[in-house]
């Protein structure tokens, strides 16, 4: 499994996702532009010393990501409140790429359309969405657990 953060707005969320990914051995792809400066102190604070050990690949755009990763991508999996399949019943594959959208806007429709799987983390009715970093942590742990790949 790999995590893809699409144009993340908040350095704190980015740092927290990276820290969780390091502890679980998961690669993180970052699609630019970002809503923060890459070396911003908030980002480093949230990721602490984990940023130095992280497996992060930066991509200048969605198209550059597709060019670079291309055939390595087994399946694009969108995490979305518009998803039809709950995470609990989703059957992951080892080479799935889980895509998380911007905190402010989610994923653009053209990316949704490219994803054969659109999953959601069920929530109490009436709530808008979960925090990006919390959602990514839930997905990483759940997926690795289902694949019997926890560290």
C-alpha positions as CSV (number, residue, x, y, z in Angstrom):
1,X,0.0,0.0,0.0
2,X,1.0,3.6,-0.6
3,X,-0.5,6.9,0.5
4,X,-1.1,9.8,-1.9
5,X,-1.7,13.2,-0.5
6,X,-3.3,15.4,-3.2
7,X,-2.4,19.1,-2.7
8,X,-2.6,19.0,1.1
9,X,-3.5,22.3,2.6
10,X,-2.2,21.9,6.2
11,X,1.4,21.2,7.2
12,X,0.3,19.8,10.5
13,X,-1.8,17.1,8.7
14,X,1.0,16.3,6.3
15,X,3.5,15.9,9.2
16,X,1.2,13.7,11.1
17,X,0.5,11.4,8.1
18,X,4.2,11.1,7.5
19,X,4.9,10.3,11.1
20,X,2.3,7.5,11.0
21,X,3.5,6.2,7.7
22,X,7.1,6.0,9.0
23,X,6.0,3.9,12.0
24,X,4.1,1.5,9.8
25,X,6.6,1.4,6.9
26,X,4.3,3.1,4.3
27,X,5.5,5.2,1.4
28,X,3.9,8.7,0.9
29,X,3.4,10.5,-2.4
30,X,2.8,14.3,-2.2
31,X,1.1,16.0,-5.2
32,X,1.9,19.7,-5.4
33,X,1.1,22.5,-5.2
34,X,0.7,22.4,-1.4
35,X,-1.0,24.9,0.9
36,X,2.2,25.5,2.9
37,X,5.9,25.9,2.4
38,X,7.8,22.6,2.4
39,X,10.2,23.6,5.1
40,X,7.6,25.3,7.3
41,X,8.4,24.7,11.0
42,X,4.8,23.5,11.7
43,X,5.4,20.6,9.3
44,X,8.6,19.6,10.9
45,X,7.0,19.9,14.4
46,X,4.2,17.6,13.5
47,X,6.5,15.1,11.9
48,X,9.2,15.5,14.4
49,X,12.3,13.6,13.6
50,X,10.3,11.1,11.6
51,X,10.6,13.3,8.5
52,X,14.2,12.4,8.1
53,X,13.4,8.7,7.9
54,X,10.2,9.0,5.8
55,X,9.9,7.5,2.3
56,X,8.3,10.6,0.6
57,X,8.1,11.2,-3.1
58,X,7.2,14.7,-4.3
59,X,5.3,15.2,-7.6
60,X,4.9,18.6,-9.2
61,X,1.4,17.7,-10.4
62,X,-1.2,14.9,-10.7
63,X,0.0,14.2,-14.3
64,X,3.7,14.0,-13.2
65,X,2.6,11.5,-10.5
66,X,0.8,9.3,-13.1
67,X,3.9,9.6,-15.4
68,X,6.3,8.6,-12.6
69,X,4.3,5.8,-11.0
70,X,2.4,4.6,-14.0
71,X,2.6,0.8,-14.2
72,X,3.5,0.5,-10.5
73,X,0.0,1.5,-9.5
74,X,-2.2,-1.6,-9.0
75,X,-5.3,0.3,-8.2
76,X,-6.2,3.9,-7.4
77,X,-8.4,4.0,-4.3
78,X,-10.1,7.3,-3.4
79,X,-10.9,8.0,0.2
80,X,-14.0,10.2,0.0
81,X,-17.2,11.0,1.9
82,X,-18.9,10.3,-1.5
83,X,-17.7,6.7,-1.5
84,X,-20.1,3.8,-1.7
85,X,-18.0,1.1,-0.1
86,X,-17.2,1.3,3.6
87,X,-13.6,0.7,4.6
88,X,-14.6,-2.2,6.9
89,X,-15.7,-4.3,3.9
90,X,-13.0,-3.2,1.4
91,X,-10.6,-5.9,0.2
92,X,-7.2,-4.3,-0.2
93,X,-4.4,-5.3,-2.6
94,X,-0.7,-4.9,-1.8
95,X,-0.1,-2.4,-4.6
96,X,-3.1,-0.1,-3.9
97,X,-2.5,3.6,-3.9
98,X,-4.9,5.4,-1.4
99,X,-5.6,9.0,-2.5
100,X,-6.6,11.6,0.0
101,X,-7.8,15.0,-1.2
102,X,-7.4,18.5,0.1
103,X,-8.8,19.3,3.5
104,X,-10.7,22.3,2.0
105,X,-12.0,20.7,-1.2
106,X,-11.5,17.0,-1.3
107,X,-10.5,15.3,-4.6
108,X,-11.4,16.8,-8.0
109,X,-14.0,15.0,-10.1
110,X,-11.5,13.9,-12.8
111,X,-9.5,12.0,-10.1
112,X,-12.6,10.4,-8.7
113,X,-13.4,9.2,-12.2
114,X,-10.0,7.5,-12.5
115,X,-10.4,5.5,-9.2
116,X,-12.0,2.1,-9.6
117,X,-12.5,2.0,-5.9
118,X,-14.1,4.8,-3.8
119,X,-14.2,4.0,-0.1
120,X,-15.4,5.9,2.9
121,X,-14.9,5.7,6.6
122,X,-18.4,5.5,8.1
123,X,-19.3,8.4,10.5
124,X,-22.2,9.5,12.6
125,X,-24.9,10.9,10.3
126,X,-24.8,14.6,9.7
127,X,-21.0,15.0,10.2
128,X,-19.1,16.5,7.2
129,X,-15.7,14.6,7.4
130,X,-12.9,13.3,9.5
131,X,-9.5,14.9,9.8
132,X,-7.2,14.0,7.0
133,X,-4.4,12.7,9.2
134,X,-6.8,10.7,11.4
135,X,-8.4,9.2,8.2
136,X,-5.0,8.3,6.8
137,X,-4.0,6.6,10.0
138,X,-7.1,4.5,10.1
139,X,-6.7,3.5,6.5
140,X,-3.0,2.6,6.9
141,X,-3.6,0.4,10.0
142,X,-6.8,-1.2,8.6
143,X,-5.1,-2.1,5.3
144,X,-1.9,-3.4,6.7
145,X,-3.9,-5.5,9.2
146,X,-6.1,-7.0,6.4
147,X,-2.9,-7.8,4.4
148,X,-1.3,-9.4,7.4
149,X,1.5,-6.8,6.9
150,X,1.6,-4.9,10.2
151,X,5.2,-4.4,11.5
